[in-house]
Amino acid sequence: MTSLRDRLATRSLAGVAALGASALILSACGAPPPSGGSSGGTSATTSNYLGCMVSDSGGFDDKSFNQSGFEGLQAAVKDLGIQEKHVQSKADTDYDPNLRSMVSAGCKLTVTVGFLLGDATKSIATANPNSHFAIIDYNDPTFPKNVKPIVYDTAQAAFLAGYLAAGVSKTGKVATFGGIKLPTVTIFMDGFADGVKYYNQKKGKSVQVLGWDKDKQDGVFVGDFKSIDKGKVLTQGFLQQGADIVLPVAGPVGQGAGSAILDANKTGASGKLLWVDSDGYLTAPDYKSVILSSVQKTMTKAVEAVLKDDKDGKFDSAPYIGTLENGGVALAPFHDLDSAVPADLKGELDQLKKDIISGTVQVTSQSSPKK
């Protein structure tokens, strides 16, 4: 079987070659959690159970994907009284040794955060059948029985975000771009594009989506989840083309999009940002004045629930699939930009959510997890 890394290497990363700006070194607003740290619970009886986590190269301070997963681990420490260890990966080559270190440390269950850890999780889990693992955003039918996938039908919530963006846009153009062309990235872009399309059909409008063509499965990608400056350059290009709402599906690279929108708005523009994975208003407060909403995966609750089940002797390998119906995915509140969303549009979004849950409106993506 071809490795995940080899498969990814063959994929085209459109839009990267045109970017000449050099990458900035990612710096967080707050210090990252200490690599390999451990702590005990304060709100529950202390347990000897050791739950662990390995990040992808975005790190636990990415204000998005890894951070949400890490908050689930910390919630389990507080609520369940468990012990924890975690380690940040700086590169793909860290995944295997980081996972091996968790097994050596005696971790009962190790959560791996992200699609890119798929091969390493499968390999280490196969070699250590008495250890349990959970992986966020990746499911392989050939995983051994000691791996539980935590996956999300993100297209459902992104569909709502697309409808929202089309309804709020003043220019009739919205945009999206990704970090790396992975199914867990393009599923957002598929749902977003279809939400805009649905709005156009319902309203007789012609709002354009820049950066992604669902039919061709082709669009604009940074090439990684680190290059904040590239995210800024891409967003500046979209704004120059007339887009006034941008959805970056690129973890911390979304900060570059937020920076570009803030700069543009200082000169009279009225750009808005849609965040992903977490509620960006809370996790990326530097950009809260321009965050319209966020396409959320409620990873924090899922991680804590999986750890609790394992602690209680109830581990199973059946995938957890987050949907609008079970609250695994959601459209975040509008916060400071609530007044920018007309009351009738809010009502339409509420009804649209119900219609997606009931099946009246079908949301499809080739990247949606298989039930």
C-alpha positions in Angstrom: 0.0 0.0 0.0 1.4 3.4 -0.9 2.1 5.5 2.1 0.1 8.6 3.0 3.2 10.7 2.6 3.8 9.4 -0.9 0.2 9.8 -1.9 0.3 13.4 -0.7 3.5 14.1 -2.6 1.8 13.3 -5.9 -1.0 15.8 -5.4 -1.0 19.2 -7.1 -0.8 22.2 -4.7 -2.2 24.9 -7.0 -1.4 28.5 -6.3 1.8 28.0 -4.4 4.2 28.6 -7.3 3.0 32.1 -7.8 3.8 33.1 -4.2 7.2 34.7 -3.9 7.1 35.9 -0.3 9.3 34.0 2.1 7.7 32.1 5.0 7.5 33.8 8.3 8.4 31.8 11.4 5.2 30.9 13.2 4.9 32.8 16.5 2.1 32.3 18.9 0.4 35.1 20.9 0.8 32.9 23.9 3.5 30.4 24.8 2.8 26.8 23.7 2.1 24.2 26.2 5.4 22.5 27.3 6.2 19.5 25.1 5.9 16.2 27.0 4.4 17.8 30.1 2.1 16.0 32.4 -0.4 17.2 35.0 -3.0 15.8 37.4 -6.7 16.7 37.7 -8.0 19.3 40.1 -11.7 18.9 39.9 -11.9 15.1 40.2 -10.3 12.3 42.2 -6.8 11.8 40.9 -6.4 8.7 38.8 -3.3 6.8 37.7 -4.8 6.6 34.2 -2.5 8.2 31.6 -4.0 9.8 28.5 -1.7 11.2 25.9 -1.7 13.3 22.7 0.6 13.9 19.7 0.1 17.0 17.6 0.7 17.4 13.9 3.3 20.0 12.8 0.8 22.8 13.4 1.4 22.6 17.2 -0.9 22.9 20.1 -1.0 26.7 19.9 -2.4 26.9 16.4 -5.6 28.6 17.6 -7.5 26.0 15.6 -7.3 22.3 15.0 -4.6 21.0 17.4 -5.6 23.5 20.1 -9.1 22.2 20.1 -8.0 18.6 20.5 -5.5 19.6 23.3 -8.3 21.4 25.2 -10.2 18.1 25.2 -7.2 16.4 26.8 -7.0 19.2 29.4 -10.7 18.9 30.1 -10.3 15.2 30.8 -7.5 16.0 33.3 -9.9 18.5 35.1 -13.1 16.5 34.9 -11.8 12.9 35.1 -8.7 13.4 37.3 -6.5 11.6 34.8 -2.8 12.1 34.2 -1.6 13.4 30.8 1.4 13.6 28.5 1.6 15.4 25.2 4.2 16.1 22.6 4.3 18.6 19.7 5.5 17.4 16.3 7.7 19.9 14.4 7.9 17.9 11.2 6.4 14.8 9.6 9.5 12.8 10.7 8.6 13.4 14.3 5.3 11.4 14.2 6.7 7.9 14.6 9.2 8.6 17.4 6.7 10.8 19.2 4.1 8.0 19.1 6.7 5.4 20.2 7.6 7.7 23.2 4.0 7.7 24.3 3.8 4.0 24.2 7.1 3.8 26.2 5.6 6.2 28.7 2.8 3.8 29.5 0.0 5.8 27.9 -3.3 3.9 28.0 -4.8 5.8 25.1 -2.9 8.2 22.7 -4.8 10.7 20.6 -3.1 11.6 17.4 -4.3 14.9 15.9 -4.7 15.0 12.2 -4.8 13.2 8.8 -1.0 13.4 8.4 -0.5 11.1 11.4 -2.5 8.3 9.7 0.4 6.1 8.6 2.3 6.5 11.9 -0.8 5.7 14.0 -1.5 2.6 12.0 2.1 1.4 12.2 2.6 2.0 15.9 -0.9 0.7 16.9 -0.2 -2.5 14.9 3.1 -3.0 16.7 1.5 -2.3 20.1 -1.9 -4.2 20.2 -2.3 -3.7 24.0 -2.2 0.1 23.7 -5.2 2.1 22.6 -5.2 5.0 20.1 -7.7 7.5 18.7 -7.0 9.6 15.6 -8.7 12.8 14.7 -9.7 13.4 11.0 -8.6 10.1 9.5 -10.2 6.7 9.1 -8.6 3.7 7.4 -10.7 0.5 7.1 -7.5 -1.5 7.7 -6.8 0.1 11.1 -6.2 -2.5 13.8 -9.0 -2.8 16.4 -7.1 -0.7 18.9 -7.6 2.5 16.9 -10.7 4.6 17.1 -11.2 7.2 14.4 -12.8 10.6 15.3 -14.0 12.1 12.0 -16.4 14.9 11.0 -18.9 15.5 8.2 -17.6 19.1 8.1 -19.3 19.7 4.7 -22.6 20.1 6.6 -21.5 23.1 8.7 -19.4 24.5 5.8 -22.6 24.5 3.7 -24.2 26.8 6.3 -21.1 29.0 6.2 -21.3 29.2 2.4 -25.0 30.2 2.5 -24.2 32.8 5.2 -21.3 34.2 3.2 -23.4 34.6 0.1 -26.1 36.3 2.1 -23.8 38.8 3.8 -21.4 39.6 0.9 -21.8 43.1 -0.6 -19.5 42.4 -3.6 -21.0 39.2 -4.8 -17.6 37.4 -4.4 -16.4 35.2 -1.6 -13.2 33.1 -1.4 -11.6 30.1 0.2 -8.2 28.4 0.2 -6.6 25.4 1.8 -3.4 24.5 3.6 -2.6 21.2 1.9 -4.9 19.4 -0.5 -6.2 16.8 1.9 -9.7 15.4 2.1 -10.1 16.9 5.6 -9.4 20.3 4.0 -11.4 20.0 0.7 -14.5 18.8 2.6 -14.8 22.4 4.0 -14.3 23.9 0.6 -16.9 21.5 -1.0 -19.5 22.4 1.6 -18.7 26.1 1.4 -19.0 26.2 -2.4 -22.3 24.2 -2.3 -23.7 26.5 0.3 -23.1 29.5 -2.0 -24.6 27.6 -4.9 -27.7 26.8 -2.9 -28.1 30.4 -1.9 -27.8 31.4 -5.6 -30.5 28.9 -6.5 -32.9 30.0 -3.8 -32.4 33.7 -4.3 -31.7 33.9 -8.1 -28.3 35.4 -7.4 -24.9 34.8 -8.8 -22.4 35.1 -5.9 -19.0 33.8 -7.1 -16.6 31.5 -5.2 -12.9 32.2 -5.7 -10.3 29.6 -4.8 -12.1 26.4 -5.3 -13.9 24.5 -8.1 -15.8 21.6 -6.6 -16.5 19.9 -9.9 -12.9 19.9 -10.8 -11.7 19.4 -7.2 -9.1 22.1 -8.0 -8.2 25.2 -6.2 -5.7 27.3 -4.3 -3.5 25.8 -1.6 -0.6 27.2 0.5 1.3 23.9 0.6 1.5 23.6 4.3 -0.1 24.6 7.6 2.6 27.0 8.7 3.3 29.8 6.2 1.2 32.6 7.6 2.7 35.1 5.2 1.5 33.0 2.2 -2.0 33.0 3.7 -1.8 36.8 3.9 -0.6 37.1 0.3 -3.3 34.8 -1.0 -6.0 36.7 0.9 -4.7 40.1 -0.4 -5.1 38.6 -3.9 -8.7 37.6 -3.2 -9.5 41.0 -1.8 -8.0 42.7 -4.9 -10.3 40.5 -7.0 -13.3 41.7 -5.2 -14.0 39.1 -2.5 -15.2 40.5 0.8 -15.5 37.2 2.8 -12.6 34.6 3.0 -12.6 31.1 4.4 -9.0 29.8 5.0 -8.9 26.1 5.7 -5.3 26.1 6.9 -5.0 26.1 10.6 -2.7 28.8 11.9 -2.2 30.1 8.3 -5.7 31.6 8.8 -4.0 34.3 10.9 -2.4 35.6 7.7 -5.9 35.9 6.2 -7.1 37.8 9.3 -4.1 40.1 9.1 -4.8 40.9 5.4 -8.4 41.6 6.1 -7.6 43.9 9.1 -5.2 45.8 6.9 -7.6 46.2 4.1 -10.4 47.4 6.4 -8.1 50.2 7.7 -8.2 51.6 4.2 -12.0 51.5 3.9 -12.8 47.9 2.9 -15.3 45.8 4.8 -13.8 42.3 4.6 -14.8 39.5 6.9 -13.2 36.2 7.9 -14.7 32.8 8.4 -12.6 30.6 10.8 -12.4 26.8 10.9 -12.3 24.0 13.5 -12.6 26.1 16.7 -14.7 29.3 17.3 -12.0 31.7 16.1 -13.6 34.6 18.0 -12.4 32.8 21.2 -9.2 31.1 20.0 -7.9 33.9 17.7 -9.1 37.0 19.4 -6.7 39.3 17.5 -9.0 38.9 14.5 -12.4 38.8 16.4 -13.5 42.2 14.9 -13.6 40.7 11.5 -14.7 37.1 12.2 -18.2 36.6 10.9 -18.5 33.0 12.2 -16.6 29.7 12.3 -17.1 26.2 10.9 -16.6 24.3 14.1 -15.6 20.7 14.9 -16.4 20.1 18.5 -13.2 18.2 19.0 -12.9 19.1 22.7 -16.0 17.1 23.7 -15.2 14.2 21.4 -11.6 13.8 22.8 -12.8 13.9 26.4 -15.6 11.4 25.7 -13.2 8.9 24.1 -10.8 9.2 27.0 -13.6 8.7 29.5 -14.8 5.6 27.7 -11.3 4.2 27.6 -10.7 5.0 31.3 -14.1 3.3 32.1 -13.1 0.2 30.1 -15.5 0.9 27.3 -13.1 1.5 24.4 -14.3 0.5 21.0 -13.0 1.0 17.5 -16.2 2.2 15.9 -15.7 5.6 14.3 -17.1 8.7 15.9 -18.7 10.8 13.1 -19.5 14.4 14.0 -22.6 15.8 12.3 -25.0 18.7 12.7 -27.4 16.3 14.2 -25.2 15.1 17.0 -23.5 18.5 17.5 -20.1 17.3 16.3 -20.0 20.1 13.7 -21.6 23.5 14.0 -21.7 27.1 12.8 -20.4 29.3 15.5 -22.2 32.5 16.8 -21.7 35.8 14.9 -20.5 37.5 18.1 -19.5 41.2 17.3 -20.7 40.9 13.7 -24.2 39.8 14.7 -25.7 43.0 13.3 -24.2 42.2 9.9 -26.4 39.2 9.5 -30.0 40.2 8.7 -32.8 38.6 10.8 -34.3 36.9 7.8 -31.0 35.3 6.9 -30.6 34.0 10.5 -34.0 32.4 10.2 -33.1 30.8 6.9 -29.9 29.4 8.4 -31.9 27.9 11.3 -34.3 26.3 8.8 -31.4 25.1 6.6 -29.8 23.4 9.5 -33.0 21.5 10.2 -33.4 20.6 6.6 -29.8 19.2 6.4 -30.5 17.1 9.6 -33.7 15.8 8.2 -32.2 15.0 4.8 -34.5 17.5 3.0 -31.3 19.2 1.8 -28.6 16.8 0.8 -25.0 17.9 1.5 -22.4 15.8 -0.3 -18.7 15.7 -0.6 -16.4 12.9 -1.9 -14.4 13.6 1.3 -17.3 13.0 3.7 -16.7 10.2 6.2 -18.4 6.9 5.3 -21.0 5.8 7.9 
